[in-house]
């Protein structure tokens, strides 16, 4: 098969997956908006008032220094008002057109560049090798080969982690929470994909999944507050399993680094560059380790950090 045809088929497959995910999520958002419009908010307030009163009383008991007028729901209301004030909404609509244009341009550029990288598989390596003097070509070639293998293992690990999170959440939401299987799979898959983004991803996926499950259950159905707690617990427990079981095992085995080493790298990257830093921490650290092994192997620290590569 010609390289150009193979590259085209691969690219079409990737784009198809992207649009499939988009069309999977869009109906859920529409269903959410439709369901929210039918909510009887006074009845919902009555349903949640007693649990909130109990929770506020518990907070005041545990933290006597709290202001007597403090209520936890007031914090959420204030934050929500700050996020949806008229100025913010106007700014979003004003910039919506430019966002769409920039997003479309970015997608086109990514597809265009990806096509040629797939078609000419050695193009990237040749570009990197051209930056180094001839005497370092063998070292750089070995480094690039190791990086390709390790990053492939890493992204396979990320995919496995997404599948595991989707499976656990789907089964728990359906068999324990009583959520319909189709909705359980959809929101669990979204939570699994978003889980790749540190901190914000699991929170966003869990919040969206909880709201969708809550709407399907029936906002004004008796026992709705207990159902919310159950769904939140499912997402929290799955996230804890991911943090303490999946991530240390998958990340450390995929890039051949100690779990504590991975944890420290993510913390440092987060303190330097925030969420983006944490997102690229492991791939970047993998690249640095491999090049350090090739060019700085005479240092004991480098030998210790790269002895498993």
N, C-alpha and C positions, 0 to 999 in steps of 0.2 A: 504494500500500500504506500503511495507517495506520502512524503512527510507533510505536504500542504493539506492533503485530504485528512490525514490522521489528526493534524492540529485542528482543522475545522470541526471534525466530529467531536473531539475532546472539548473544544470551546462551546459548541452547541449543547453538549451534555451538561456542562457547568452552568451555563445560562439557564437551561431548562430547570435545573435543580433550584436555582435562585428564584425564578418566577413561580415555581411550584410552591415554594415556601411562602412567597408573597400572597398567592391566591389561597393558601391554607389559612393564613392569619387574617386576611381581610374580612372574610365572613364572620369570624369570631368577634372582630372589632365592631362590625355592623350589628351583630346580635347583642353585644354589650350595650351599645348606644340605645338600641330599641328597648332593651329590658330596663335600662335606667330610667327611660321616659315613663315607664309604667309603675315606678316605685311609689308606694304610699309612705312618704317620708315621716309624717306624724306617727304612723303605726310603727315604723322602723325605730323612731326615737323612743317610743314606749318600750319596745322590745329590748333595746340596748341600755336603757336608763339604769335599771337595777344592777346589771353587771358592771357598768361604769361607776356607779356609786360605790359599790363594794371595792372596786379596784382603787378608786381615789381614797377611800377610807384606809385601805391597806398601806398606800403610799404615805399618807400622813402619819400613820402609826409607826412605820419603819423610819421615816425621815421627819422628825418633829420640827426641824428647822424650816421646812417648807412653808411658804406663805399660806395662811388659812384659806385664802380664796383660790388657791391653785387647783386647777382641774386638768387632767391629762388631755381631755378632748379639746380644751381651749388652745393647747399648743398646736394641735393638728389644724384647727380652724384658722388660726393666725397664719400658719405656714401656707395653707391653701389660698387664703386671701392674698398673700404676698405674691404667690406664683401666678394667680389668674387676674391680677389687677388690669384695668383697662389699658394702661400703657404697654404692658407686656403683650397683651393680645393684639393690640394695634401694630406693635413692632413685628410680631410674628407674621401677620397677614401682609405687611408691607415688604417683608423680606422673603415671602414664600416663593415668589416668581424667581428671584435670584437663586434661591436654594435649589429649586427644581432644575434650573439651567445648569448650575454648577454640578449637581449630582449627575445629570445626564452626560455632561462633558467628562466627568471623572470616570463614569462607567465606560464611555467610548474609549478613552485613553487606556484604561486598564485592559479592556478587551483587545485593543490594537497591539499593545506591547506584549500581552500574554500570548497572542497568536504567534508572533515571531519567535518568542522564547521557546514555545512548544515545537514550532516547525524546525528551528535550528537549535537543537538541544545543547550544543557546545558554545553558543553565542555568549552566554553570560560568563562562562569560564574563560573564554578567550579574551573578553573585555577585562576581566580581573587580572589575568596573566600579563596583559599588555602594560599594566601599571608597575610591574616589578622588573628589576634587572635580570638578565639571563641566568645568572648564577643562583637565583632563588626560585626559578621556575619549577624545579622538581618539588621543593618544599611546599610551594603554594598549591601545586597540583594535588599533592597528598592531602593537604589541608582541605581543599575544596571537596575532594572525594569523601573525606570523613564527615565534613559538614553536611553534605547531601544525605548521607546515610543516617546521621544522628537526627537531623531535622525531619526526615521522612518518618523515623520512629516516633519522634515527638508528636507530629501531627496525627499519626495513627493512634497514638495514646490519647490525644485530645478527642478524637472521634469515638474511641472506646469509652472514654469518660462520659461523653454526651449520651451515648447509647445506654450506659448503665444508669445514669440519672433519669433519663426518660423512662426506662423500664420500671425502676423502683417507684417513681412518682405515679406512673400510670396505674400500676397494680394497686398501690395504696389508695389512691383517689377513687378507683373503681370499686374495689372490694371492701375497703374500710369506710371510705367517705360516701359511697353510693353514687358517685358522679358517673354520668354516662360514659361508656368506653371511648367513643369518638372524641368527646370533649377532654377526657382525661389524657388521651394520647396527644392531642393537639397542644394543650397547655403545658404538658410535661416535656414535649419536644422543644417548645419555645423556651422553657426554663433551662433545659439542657444546653441549648445553643447559647443563650445569654450567660450561662455559667462561666463561659470562657473569659468574660470581662470580670476582673476581680472586684469584689464588694458590690458595685452597682448592679452587675449582671444578675447574681442570685437574688438580690433584693427586688429588682424589677420583675424578673420572671416569677418569683413567688407571689408578689403583690398582684400581678396580672392574673395569675392562675387562681388565686384566692377570690378575686372579684368575679371572675367568670364562673367559678364553681358556686359561689354565693348566689349569683343571679339565676343560675339554672335551678338551684335548690328551691328558690323562692324567698325573696327578701322579707316578705311579710309572713312567712310560714312559721308557726311556733317551733321554738328550738333553733332558730336561725343563728343566734349568738353562739350556741354550743357548736354548731356546725362550722362556723368561722374558726373557732379555736382549734377544732380537729384538723381542718385543712392547713392552717398555719403550722401546726405541730408536724404534719406530714412533710411540708417543705423544709422546716427547720431541721428535723431529724435526718432527712436525706442530705441536706447541706453539710451537717456534721459528719455523716458517714463519708461524704466526698472529701472533706478537709482532712480527716484523720486516717482514712483507709485508702481511698482511690488515688488522691493526689500524690501522697508520698510514694506509693508503690509505682504508679504509672509514670510520673515525672522522673523519678530517680532511675527507673529501669530504661526509660526511653532515651535519656541523654547521658546515662551512666554517671550520675552524680549522687552524692549522699542526700537523703531527705532534708537533713539539717542545713546542708549547703544550699539546697534549692530554696528553703524557707528564708535564709539570711539574704540570698540574692534578691528575692522578691521584695523583702522589706527595704533593702537599700534602694532598689529601683523605684519603689513607691515613694520613698522620702525625697528622691531626686527629681523624679518626673511624674509623680502622681499615678493616676490610673493607667495612662498610656505607658508609662515606664514599667508598671507591673505586667502589662499585657505582653510587652516585648522582652521582658527580663530574661526568660529562659532561652529563647532563640539567640538573643544577643550574647548571653553568657556562654552558650555553646560555641558560638563562633570565636569568641575571645579565647576560650580554653584550647580550642584546636590550633589556632595560630600561635598561642603561647607554647604549646607542645612542640611545634615545628621550629620556632625561632628563639625560645627562651628556656629550652629544656635543661640547661646547665644550672638553673636555680632550683633549690630543694623544694621551695613552695610550689613551683610549677610542676615539678615531678610528682608531688603528693596529690595535687588537684587533678592531674591528667593521667594518673597511672591506670585508670580503668578504661580509657579511650582506646 
